Amino acid sequence: MELSSALSLEMSGKPFLLEKRIELLHAIGEHGSISKAAKAVPMSYKSAWEAVDMMNSLSPESIVCRETGGKDGGGTTITAYGLTLLKKYALLKEEHTQFLARLSKLTDLHSSTFETMGRWSMQLSARNQIQAEIVSIHSENVNAKVHLRLKGGQELHAVITKEAVENLYLEAKQTIIAIVKSSTVLLSILEIKDKGVNSFEGNIIEIDTDDKNAKVSIDIRKQDKIVSVIGKVHLQSMQIQEGSPVWINIKNTDIMLGK
């Protein structure tokens, strides 16, 4: 395990210089084109211009400017002020890296306490928050398919927007949190074979009911569990009880990702 932290600067209470934006600025300086820079980072052309507009609007001076005309038909360049910001950011990044290195020497990074603290810090209404590792990411024009592996070895596929992948800086081998609302976790006694549905098996450890609904807690190995809220009539029709095996079915579009 390594101790890492992204370096970001705020201006007027809003994110100003993020590491992804710094990569974009360097790419603009290298390629002289916003479209080529976006491909090099990579990010969508729309996201690249939104990032540039945000930086320019928050900054007292322009950081990026678009030139028109000329023998090459114009292009996109970094201003002198922008180049100065990049140099200062590089100095801050170096100090930041040295700070993390010193902190690593003083901290037991192999303790599971850090992973637990990270999960506690995320306050969401969604009942299911499960640690997972990103295996791969396949991006298309609008959406991206993120292949995940849980601690127990189960593999899931989540479909989120390509923009969300860029904004979260997701990449393979990262540890993230898969978030699923309990009402979207469907249960069955048989596996559902559908490309759009994640289906894996678990064992029921607890069932709570009221007049209409049932909350079913399911062990999925490695001290992880998933909670499903289903209709009481549906629960009775499946004839399952505490200790019974059950198939958990989650649509790939119902999985949210967080860091």
Buried (B, 14 or more C-beta within 10 A) or exposed (E): EEBEEEBEBEBEEEBBBBEBBBBBBBBBBEBBBBEBBBBBBBBBEEBBBEBBEBBBEBBEEBBBEEEEEEEEEEBBBBBEEBBEBBEEBEEEEEEBEEEBEEEBEEEEEEEEEEEEEEEEEEEEEBBBBBBBBBBEBEBEEEBBBBBBBBBBEBEBBBBBEBBBBBBBEBEEEBEBBBBBBBBBBBBBEEEBEEEEBBBBEBBBEEBEEEEEBBBBBBBBBEEBBBBBBBEBEEBEEBEBEEEBEBBBBBBBBBBBBEE
